């Protein structure tokens, strides 16, 4: 687990140095996997229509609900590697 966590933390650091900014859907996927890996399943109410960004983030995170932290970490690592 610690090796996976180390690789995950390295991927998070590398995400800030990607050659080009990913599109919004990819950014939402990265956000969702990061939150699932670090905080677990989404909690709280879904933001209202006025908060479009918050609503999109909530929906993306809810889409990966139920994944283990390890699965989410590996998914995040794989996605970052595909963007490099």
KAQUILIN-V666367 format. One record per pair of residues at least 12 apart in sequence whose C-alpha atoms are under 6 Angstrom apart, sorted by the first residue. I is the first residue (numbers start at 0). J is the second residue. D is the distance in whole Angstrom. If there is no record, write none. Layout:
<<I,J,D> <I,J,D>>
This chain:
<<7,72,6> <7,76,6> <10,76,6> <31,59,5> <31,60,4> <32,71,5> <32,75,6> <36,68,4> <36,71,5> <36,72,5> <40,64,5> <41,61,6>>
